[in-house]
């Protein structure tokens, strides 16, 4: 199957945050963010040319044969090292020494390699979270990198879910590659049936976080922690309004560039 790569020049992160959900609705399955563009990928046979034309977005379009897909990722995927805590590399990279947790991730078309600020912020925050012996939910798991890290940190059990079949398949492959056996992977559109958790990880986007803030709060055990990212700095007030309305309290806030990660706590 051939894929089409749309390179959309749009450096404004606010526009980018709004654009990705719109492109997902058109059938785009993978995204790569650079400093000056958003790259979006879709199977050639799934492109609705009329729907795309209505968006009137400037874009350079490249046709990628299926056999070259992994090469596209490999050519752009350098290891990510976060202090001495965590490194994320692909299987074609050499092992990275002096790191507490080394994760081997093949991203394919899924999100989460540590290259985006939101993933790095989540990983950095997880360094101090009380995860050992706890039950963890990874909402919007993508490549599975956060769920796999949670297992490395001693989580008792991890429930990881995503609404993209490709992501679940990719995450399962990455879990096997990293010897992660305590995580169960679930294809789901919502949080129905997800067990109560001590820690919930949600690195998605503002719109999904707002839509699911109530269910995420309900999912937390008393005293549970909700780590959020996919938030722009300008979104702090609306996220705070939604989170505090459920009874959550903000305990930590970190920022990298225009992106923010926040840790919220449910009262006991």
Order of alpha helices (4+ residues) and beta strands (2+ residues): beta-alpha-beta-beta-alpha-beta-alpha-beta-beta-beta-alpha-beta-alpha-beta-alpha-beta-beta-alpha-beta-alpha-beta-beta
